[in-house]
Amino acid sequence: MNGPSLSCIVVLACTLTSFAFAQGHDPVVGRWFGVADQPGDPAGIGFEIQADAQGALRATATNTTIQFVGRPAGPVTVQGGGVYQVGGITLTLRDETLTGEMTALRIPVRLQRVDAMPAPATMPEFPPGPAPKWKAALGAPLYAAPAVRDGVAYVGSTGGLFHAVNLADGRFKWAFAAGRPIHGEATVTDAAVYFVCDNGYLFKLNRADGTEVWRYDLGDARVPRTLLHFMNLENDHGAPRPLLVDGTLYVGAGDGGFHAVDAASGQRVWRFAAEGKIRQTAEVAGDLVFFGTIGNAQAYAMGLGQLYAVKRSTGELAWQHDMRGAATSAPVLVGDKLIVGNRGSTLLALNPATGAVLWRKYFWGSWVESTPVPAGELFYLGSADLRTVRAYDPRDGSYRWSTYVHGWMWDRVAVSDDTIYAATGCTDLPGKPYHASLFALERATGRVKWRVPMPELPGVLFSGFGSAPVLADGLLLAASLDGTLYAFPTP
């Protein structure tokens, strides 16, 4: 018999097939880009798929919504029949098109072959904003937003001092030594100032001179706080603002205790024991008070976060909702919905009476740490890794506009009749597309009115802003991670 044997032909065919795969000849090899079509919030996504020397397929991912390009997405599993699994997305190849869905979220995906992937966004030239009217050096990083009353700003620092600063000129009126870092915003009345401190106390000060009236032991002085670091992603930087309603203060603590405290005497009314740290401000509707927990460091992404509704009259549980991730934004009532975000990249609307989910939106991998700000028919929300400010419709969670602001937003925006103000932070790590800024956006459209670039400190992991800007008396106040309280004039 002349010619090769059948077994030789089979071996040769297998060898050629392996060689073809090793050279990247699987039909899915190449660049693919398209859309993950979440209703009301689509994302531009894509993959570059390559074969290694052994013929194994691997992918890098691009997402133009969250602005990352070429991020490793792991191996590509070939399931046969033109079906592939890529980083939690199931795709079928037909006629130079990949279609499928993000499996866990049931979001449709459609990709086309492309010659090149989109480039990441770069910082354009924006109209310049105003220079500060004054700056007050408070001596330590500021994670708390200032509270304002009668021409005075009240704000604590991580240096353990609580300050009263005159809005007219930025001069100090008084300072109170609380003794440990202060991460939470204050509540201010005609006569008093209330705030929490990492020494475990809720303080009441005389507003006129800063003298202590009483302190209430929250019981969480030994609870550790870990700020964001790339070796530890807990990012436990917040603290609640005491919520004053009908003469009672409602405030959570780091040990999971949620307290009702008589504002006049500083005596406990009741305490509710929750699971996980409480680092965000509560919300009230009728006889219910709502608050969330962030779980712990081991469960920072998808762990123990819960949302609670407790009866104000008795401290008894009304309902509880598993957030499937740390509750990192404060719950806020927007019309007839309770809006809250989590570290599992989800924004939710709940029925405040029952806790039932009315809608949910995936945030494309970004933690939802900014607290919603309702105004008119919409609410406005910043984001961390999405680096956007958006105007949302509370009816279904779709957004009217979205503006890229090139930096992290860990807290809420400030809203005026025609303008949205956003304060962003950045990191000094090389190659990270984050910038520290103050932005003014047109409220109706999201168009950038102006940008003020802020100092980005070399050798400092995070700089810019970690707290919310505040509008008061014709000024925009912004508390910086470099320890400076800025006051900018507004129209």
N, C-alpha and C positions, 0 to 999 in steps of 0.2 A: 504494500500500500504506500503510494507516494504522498508527501505532504505531512503536516503535523497531525498528531493524534487529537481525538476529541478532548481528552483531558488537558492537553497543552493549550488548546484553543480556549478552554474555560479559564485556565490559570492566566493566560495572556489577557483575556477580557477583564478579569478581576483586577489584574495589575494596572491595566489602562484606566479602568474606572477609578481606582484609588489614586492614580496619578492625576486624573482630571479633577477629582475633588481637591487634591492637594494644591493644584494650580488655581483653585477658586472657580471651578466650572459648574458648581451646583447652581441651578437657575435662580436661586434666591440671593446669591452673592451680588453685592452692589450697594448702591445708595437708594434709599426709599424715603419719601417724605409725603405728608398729607395731613389729615386731621383726625383727632379723637373728638367725636361729635357729641359732647355732653350738651343736652338742651339748655340753651341760654348761656353757655359758657364753654365754647369749643376751644381746643388747644391745637396748635401746630406741632406735630411730632414726627419723628423719623428715626431710621436706623441705618447705619452703615455696617453691612455684614461681610465678613471676610472668612476665609478658610486658612487654618494653619497648616504646617508641613504634614501633619497626620490626617488632614482632611476634616478636622473638627471645625465647626462653624462657631464664630463668636461675633458679638455685636457691640457697637457703641451707639448711644442714644442721643438725640437732639430734641429739645422741647423749647420752642420759641416763646411759649407762654411764661414758663418759669425761667427762661433765658439761660439754659445750659446747652453746650455743644460738645459732642464727642465724649460724653460720660460713659464709662464702661457699663454695659448692660448684661454681661455674663454670656454663658453659652446659648447657642440656638439649638433647640431640640427638633430633630426631623421626625415627624410623626407618620409620614407616608401619605401618598395621595395629594401631594402639594400642600400639606398642612405643617405649620411650624409653630413652635412655642418660643417667644422672645420676651424675657423679663416680665412674665405675668400677662402677656398678650398673646392670644391665639390668632394666627393669621393663615389664610388660604391663598395660594398663588394661582391666579387665573389671568391669562392674557395681559401679562406685564402689570398686573394690579394685585396688591395684597389687601385683602379685606378680612375683617374679623371683629374682635372686641377685647377690651380690657376685662379679663375673665371675672375677677371678683366684683367689679363695679358695673358690669354689663353696659359699658360705654362703647358704642360702635367706633371702629377704626377703619380708615380707608387710605392706603398709601399708593403712590405712583413712583415708578423709577425716575430718578433725577440724575443730572450730571454732577451737581454739587449741593452740599447742604447749606442752609442759610447761615449767614455770619451772625455772631452775637451782637446785640445792640451796643452802640457806643454813645457816649454822652454828647449830645448836640449843644450848640450855643443857644442858651435861653436868655431872654431879657433879664438884665440884672435887677436884683431887689434892693430894698433900702438898706442903708447902714444902720447899725444899732443906735438907738437913742442913748442907751447906757448899758454897762455890763457890771455885774456884781460878782466878785470872786468869793465863792462860798467854801473853798478849801478842800473839797472832796467830791467824788463823782455823785451826780444827781440822777437817781432813778425814779424819783417822785415828781409828778407835775405840781406846779404851784397852785395854791388856792387863793382867791382874791376876794377881799371885802373892804369897802370904804377906802380905796386908794392905797391898800397895803397888800403885798404878796406874802404868803406864808408857805414855807417849804423846808423840808428836812433833807439832810445829806447823809451819805454813808460814813461821814466823819463823826456822827452822833450829835450834831448840833441841829436845832430847829430854829429857823430864822424868820424874822419879820422885816420886810424890805419895803421902803417907800417907793410907790410907783412913779412919783414925780421926778426923782433924781437917782434912784438906785441906792440910796443910803440906808444903812441898817437902822432899824428902830429898836429892836432888841433881839437877843438870842438866848435860847434855853438849851442847857446841856442835858440831853436825854441819856447819853452815855454809851449807846450802841448804834449801829447803822439804822437809818430810817429809810425805808423803801416805799412807803405808802403816802398817798395824797391825804391832805387834812380835810376835815369838815369844819367850817367856820361859821359861827353865828354872831349876833350882835355883841355878845359878852364873852364867848368862849371859843377855844380852838381844841379840836380832838384829833389825835393821830395815834398810830401804833408804832412800836419800836421793837427792834430785834432783841432787846432785853426782856421781852415777854409782857410788856405793859401797854395798856391803852391809857393814854394821858389826856387829861383835861387841863388846859392852861387858861389863865385870864388873858383875854385878847388884848387888853390895854397895855400890859407890861410884861407878859410872858411868865408870870409866876404860876407855880403849880397849884391847882385846885384839888385834884385827886388823881390817883393812879389805880387802875384796875388790873389785877393779875390775870392775864390770858392763859398762863400755864404752859407757854411754849418756848421759854427762854433757852432750853437745851436742844431745840430742834435745829439741825444744821441747815445752812443756806449755801448752795453752790451756784455761783454765777456761771454763765455760759463760757465754756472752754472746749476746744476741739478734742480734748481727751475726756471730756465729760459734758454730755449734751443736755443736761437737765434744764439749764437756764432758769433757775429759780430766782428771778430778779425782782418779782413784784411783791406787793403787799396791799391789803384792802384799805379802801377809804371807809371809815366808820359811817354807816348810813343812819341818819337821824330822822325818825318818823314818830310823831305824836309823843315826844318826850322820851323815847327809847332809842338807844344806839344798838344797831345790829352789825356785828363784825365777826369774821372768822379768824382762826389762828392756825399756826403751822402744825399743831398736833392733831388737827381735825376737829377741834372744838369750835362750835358756832355759838356765839354769845348774844344774849339780849341783856343790855345794861341800862339801868336808870340813869339818864343824863344828868339829873340834878345831884344825886347822891353818890353815883359810882357803884351802886350795889347791883349784884346779879339779880336778874329777873328769872332767867332760865339758861341752861346750856344744853345744846344738842351735840351728840357725838357722831361725827361723820368719819368716813374712811379717806385718809390722805390729807395732804396739806391744803389749806384754803388760802389762796394768795390773790384772789380777785374780789372786787366789791360786789355786794349783794344787790338784789333788785326786789322791789315790793309791789304787789298788786292785791288790794283788799287785805284779807287776813293772811295772805301767803307771802313768805319771804323766800327768795330763790338764791342759791349760791352753788358754786362748783368746786371740785377738788382736782388737784393735779397729780395725784398718785405719788410715786416716789421715783428716785433716780433710776432704778432698775426697769421701771415701766414708763419711761418718759415719753415713748412714742405711742404705744398702743395699750397701755395698761389700765390702771385702777381709777381713772377719772370718772367721777359721778356728778350728776346734777341733782340737787335736792330741792324740794318744795316743803317748807316747814310752816306750821301754823303759828302766826305771830302771837296769838292769844295764849297758847299753851306750850309751844316748843315741840309739839308732836309732829311726826312725819306725815305729810299728806301724800306725796309720791316721790319716786326716785327713778332716775333714768341713767342707764349705763352709757357713758359718752364714748366708750371704746377708744379712749385716748384722753390725755390730760385736758381738763376744761381750762384753757389758757386765755380765753376772753371772758370778760364779765358778762353775765346774762343781762339782756336789755329788752324791755317791752317795746315793740314797734307795732302800734295798733293793737290788734288782737293776737299777736304772735310773740313768743319769747325767742329771741335770736341769740345764739351762742356758738362759739367756735371751739375746736379742739386741736391738740397736737397730732392728731391722726389725720390732719389735712382735710377736715370736713367742717362746713358751715351748716348749721341746722336751724330750722324753725319748729318750735314745739307749741302745743296747746298748753297755755299756762294753767289751765284747770286740771288737766289730766296727765301732762307730760308726753302725750302722743306726738310722734313726729309728723309734721305737716309737709315739709320738704327738706331735702338735704342736697348740698352741692359739694363736689370734690374740689379741693384747692390745688390739684396738680402737684402734690408733694410738699407744698409749703405749709408750715404751721400757721394756724389762725390765732394770732396773739392780739391783734388789734381789736378793740371793743367797738361795736356798732354805735353810730351816732345818728339817731333819727332826726329828720328835719323835713317838714312838708309831707309829701307822699312817699318819699324815699328814705333810705338810710345809707350812710357813707362809711366805708370800711377800708382800712389799710391792710397791708400784709407784710410778712417777713420775706421769705425767699421769692415770692411772686414779685415783690418790689413794685407794687401797683397801689393806686387809690381807685376805688370803684364806687359808682352810685348804683345801688341795688333797689329793685322793686320787691318789697316784702311779700307781695302776693304769691310769687312763684320762685323767688331767688334768682331771677335773671338780672343782668346788669344793664343799665342804660348807657354807661360809658366806663372806660377803663383807661387810666393814664399811668404810664411807666415812670417811676420816680427814682430809679437807679440806686436804691438803698433799702435797708431793713426798716420796717415800721413795727415796733413792738407795742405801741399804744395807739390811742384813738387820734383822729383828726380833729381840728377845730373848724367850726362851720359858722359863717356869717350869712347875711342875706344873699350875697352874690359870689362868695369866695369860699373855697376849701383850703385850709392850711395844713401841710403835712411836714413832719420832722423826721428825718431818716438818719440811720447810723451806718457805719462801715467797719471793715476789718483791714488790718495792715498786712494780712497774709498775701503773698504775691499771687497775681493772676486772678484775684477775686473781683468780680465786676460790681463792687458796691461803692457808693459815695455818700458822704455826709452832707446833708443839705437842708435848707428850708425851702419849701415850694408853696407858691400860691397858685391855685387852679380856679378856673372859671367854673362856678357851681353848676351851671346849666349844661356845659359841654365837656368839662374836664380839661379844656385847653390850658396850657401853662401860661400864666401871666408873668411870673418871674421866678427866679431861683437865686438863693443866697448860698454859695458854697461855704461850708464850715471847716474849721481846721481839722485835718486828718493827721493824727500824731504818729510820727515814725516810732516803731518799736512798741507801740501800744496796741494790744490785740483788738480792742473796740474803741471807737471814738464817734463823735457826733451826738446823736440823741437816742435815749432809751425811754423817754417819757413823752407825754402829749404836750403839744403847744396849747396855749390858753389865751383867749381874747379877753381884754379888760381895759376899759378907759382909753380907747384909741390906741392900745398897744397889743402887740403879739409877744407873749412871754414864752421863752423856750429854755428849759433847764438841761444843761449839757453834761455829758459824761466827763468833760474836763473840769467840772466843778464850777462852771460859770452860769449864772442866770442872765440871759439876754433879754432886752426889751427893744422890739422893733416897732417903729411907727406904722400904723395902717391908715388907709384913706378914711 
